[in-house]
Amino acid sequence: MILASKSPRRKEILEGFGIELEILTSSIEETSDKDGLLEQIMDISRKKSLDISEKRKKSYVVSADTVVVLEGKILGKPKDEDEAFYMLNSLSGKQHKVLTAYTLMNSEKKIDFTSYDTTEVFFKELSEEEIRWYISTGEPMDKAGAYGIQGKGSVLVKKIEGDFFNVMGFPISKFYDDLKDLDLSIDELNKTIEVEEC
């Protein structure tokens, strides 16, 4: 299967589930003209898969888009340490949502499926010293919401309600249920496909 993402966390989750991956990063601009937040991230996820699937029509392609939402506002990846501090300070002692939209596509088999999952995350009250320490690890800088729940950022989280892997970037449990509903197996996704010309 082709993963239309350069995210090492999505790669780790899917390979841990036994899926053999080829990485082909989509070059689309990650924007959407849809109205609602959920519709936007589902649209972006689908565009990523479509971009690759149009070139590799026989292959299964999976893509995803994850956002952190606090009080109705999206927290993306921080552009610098000051923005990381602002985000982490904003999350301190509060509940927020992590939304991941994901798409599975195979042009030849006319599979075009997009869904999503939501996890509620509850942060501990963080001191300025704790936030500065976490930023000094460098971990927040390439992550939506400025934290990684699977790394050192785990100590910032009080509890979650929902799929842990969704917060990492891919809701593997829901994806597995969707595969069953689509009558697809891991073996089917792992079938070797002759490489097509891009």
C-alpha positions as semicolon CSV with decimal commas, in nm:
position;residue;x (nm);y (nm);z (nm)
1;M;0,000;0,000;0,000
2;I;0,115;0,355;-0,066
3;L;0,122;0,600;0,226
4;A;0,072;0,951;0,087
5;S;0,247;1,109;0,387
6;K;0,599;1,167;0,513
7;S;0,484;1,134;0,876
8;P;0,711;0,885;1,057
9;R;0,436;0,831;1,313
10;R;0,177;0,722;1,056
11;K;0,436;0,493;0,898
12;E;0,514;0,341;1,239
13;I;0,145;0,283;1,323
14;L;0,056;0,122;0,988
15;E;0,368;-0,094;0,968
16;G;0,310;-0,202;1,328
17;F;-0,027;-0,331;1,210
18;G;0,145;-0,546;0,945
19;I;0,089;-0,325;0,642
20;E;0,376;-0,305;0,392
21;L;0,421;0,053;0,281
22;E;0,568;0,252;-0,003
23;I;0,601;0,622;0,078
24;L;0,495;0,870;-0,191
25;T;0,437;1,222;-0,062
26;S;0,157;1,421;-0,216
27;S;0,250;1,766;-0,347
28;I;-0,095;1,924;-0,313
29;E;-0,146;2,250;-0,130
30;E;-0,314;2,155;0,198
31;T;-0,609;2,393;0,176
32;S;-0,982;2,345;0,138
33;D;-1,277;2,563;0,041
34;K;-1,523;2,352;0,243
35;D;-1,721;2,524;0,519
36;G;-1,680;2,319;0,837
37;L;-1,353;2,217;1,003
38;L;-1,428;1,846;0,975
39;E;-1,526;1,880;0,609
40;Q;-1,201;2,069;0,544
41;I;-0,969;1,806;0,692
42;M;-1,162;1,525;0,518
43;D;-1,130;1,717;0,190
44;I;-0,754;1,767;0,239
45;S;-0,703;1,400;0,324
46;R;-0,894;1,291;0,013
47;K;-0,699;1,532;-0,210
48;K;-0,371;1,377;-0,088
49;S;-0,486;1,027;-0,184
50;L;-0,634;1,140;-0,514
51;D;-0,309;1,310;-0,614
52;I;-0,120;0,979;-0,581
53;S;-0,399;0,747;-0,693
54;E;-0,431;0,925;-1,029
55;K;-0,067;0,826;-1,098
56;R;-0,079;0,477;-0,944
57;K;-0,426;0,353;-1,039
58;K;-0,372;-0,014;-0,938
59;S;-0,235;0,062;-0,592
60;Y;-0,411;0,113;-0,261
61;V;-0,334;0,462;-0,132
62;V;-0,389;0,584;0,223
63;S;-0,357;0,942;0,347
64;A;-0,454;1,141;0,656
65;D;-0,478;1,489;0,801
66;T;-0,462;1,556;1,178
67;V;-0,550;1,875;1,362
68;V;-0,553;1,982;1,727
69;V;-0,859;2,194;1,816
70;L;-0,879;2,408;2,130
71;E;-1,197;2,606;2,195
72;G;-1,285;2,597;1,825
73;K;-0,940;2,710;1,703
74;I;-0,691;2,493;1,515
75;L;-0,342;2,464;1,662
76;G;-0,099;2,372;1,386
77;K;0,275;2,313;1,406
78;P;0,452;2,596;1,591
79;K;0,670;2,817;1,373
80;D;0,912;2,893;1,659
81;E;0,968;2,836;2,032
82;D;0,758;3,138;2,130
83;E;0,458;3,000;1,944
84;A;0,519;2,655;2,097
85;F;0,513;2,817;2,445
86;Y;0,189;3,000;2,361
87;M;0,023;2,678;2,242
88;L;0,134;2,466;2,539
89;N;0,037;2,740;2,783
90;S;-0,305;2,760;2,615
91;L;-0,352;2,382;2,645
92;S;-0,247;2,375;3,013
93;G;-0,525;2,249;3,241
94;K;-0,775;2,225;2,954
95;Q;-0,948;1,970;2,737
96;H;-0,898;1,973;2,360
97;K;-0,984;1,757;2,060
98;V;-0,758;1,579;1,813
99;L;-0,930;1,513;1,479
100;T;-0,781;1,286;1,215
101;A;-0,941;1,242;0,874
102;Y;-0,815;0,953;0,663
103;T;-0,872;0,826;0,310
104;L;-0,831;0,488;0,141
105;M;-0,837;0,492;-0,236
106;N;-0,783;0,252;-0,527
107;S;-0,874;0,401;-0,864
108;E;-0,883;0,070;-1,052
109;K;-1,116;-0,092;-0,795
110;K;-1,322;0,229;-0,760
111;I;-1,257;0,251;-0,386
112;D;-1,282;0,609;-0,259
113;F;-1,342;0,608;0,116
114;T;-1,288;0,892;0,365
115;S;-1,372;0,893;0,735
116;Y;-1,245;1,045;1,061
117;D;-1,196;0,988;1,432
118;T;-1,195;1,219;1,734
119;T;-1,005;1,186;2,062
120;E;-1,051;1,410;2,366
121;V;-0,724;1,499;2,540
122;F;-0,701;1,644;2,891
123;F;-0,382;1,834;2,982
124;K;-0,238;1,872;3,330
125;E;-0,182;2,216;3,475
126;L;0,167;2,306;3,349
127;S;0,413;2,542;3,511
128;E;0,623;2,777;3,299
129;E;0,928;2,573;3,399
130;E;0,768;2,252;3,271
131;I;0,673;2,414;2,941
132;R;1,025;2,557;2,894
133;W;1,176;2,215;2,971
134;Y;0,954;2,043;2,717
135;I;1,033;2,299;2,447
136;S;1,406;2,253;2,520
137;T;1,374;1,885;2,415
138;G;1,290;2,000;2,061
139;E;0,999;1,757;2,045
140;P;0,716;2,011;2,003
141;M;0,852;2,181;1,693
142;D;0,720;1,947;1,421
143;K;0,391;1,851;1,583
144;A;0,038;1,991;1,566
145;G;-0,048;2,152;1,898
146;A;0,323;2,154;1,991
147;Y;0,326;1,815;2,163
148;G;0,376;1,445;2,090
149;I;0,176;1,211;2,310
150;Q;0,396;0,913;2,220
151;G;0,717;1,083;2,338
152;K;0,819;1,310;2,623
153;G;0,490;1,495;2,579
154;S;0,314;1,200;2,743
155;V;0,395;1,352;3,085
156;L;0,186;1,661;2,999
157;V;-0,132;1,459;2,946
158;K;-0,366;1,379;3,234
159;K;-0,593;1,142;3,040
160;I;-0,752;1,080;2,701
161;E;-1,093;0,961;2,587
162;G;-1,070;0,778;2,255
163;D;-0,798;0,622;2,042
164;F;-0,439;0,693;2,153
165;F;-0,313;0,627;1,800
166;N;-0,548;0,893;1,664
167;V;-0,355;1,149;1,871
168;M;-0,032;1,012;1,720
169;G;-0,175;1,074;1,373
170;F;-0,370;0,768;1,258
171;P;-0,675;0,597;1,417
172;I;-0,574;0,240;1,341
173;S;-0,864;0,075;1,528
174;K;-1,131;0,261;1,331
175;F;-0,936;0,206;1,007
176;Y;-0,934;-0,170;1,078
177;D;-1,313;-0,166;1,127
178;D;-1,350;0,023;0,799
179;L;-1,139;-0,237;0,617
180;K;-1,376;-0,508;0,739
181;D;-1,676;-0,306;0,623
182;L;-1,510;-0,265;0,283
183;D;-1,441;-0,642;0,277
184;L;-1,065;-0,581;0,256
185;S;-0,785;-0,770;0,430
186;I;-0,425;-0,682;0,516
187;D;-0,316;-0,946;0,263
188;E;-0,512;-0,765;-0,006
189;L;-0,346;-0,433;0,083
190;N;-0,004;-0,601;0,082
191;K;-0,035;-0,760;-0,262
192;T;0,265;-0,671;-0,474
193;I;0,168;-0,440;-0,755
194;E;0,385;-0,390;-1,059
195;V;0,528;-0,038;-1,035
196;E;0,351;0,197;-1,268
197;E;0,505;0,491;-1,443
198;C;0,437;0,815;-1,255
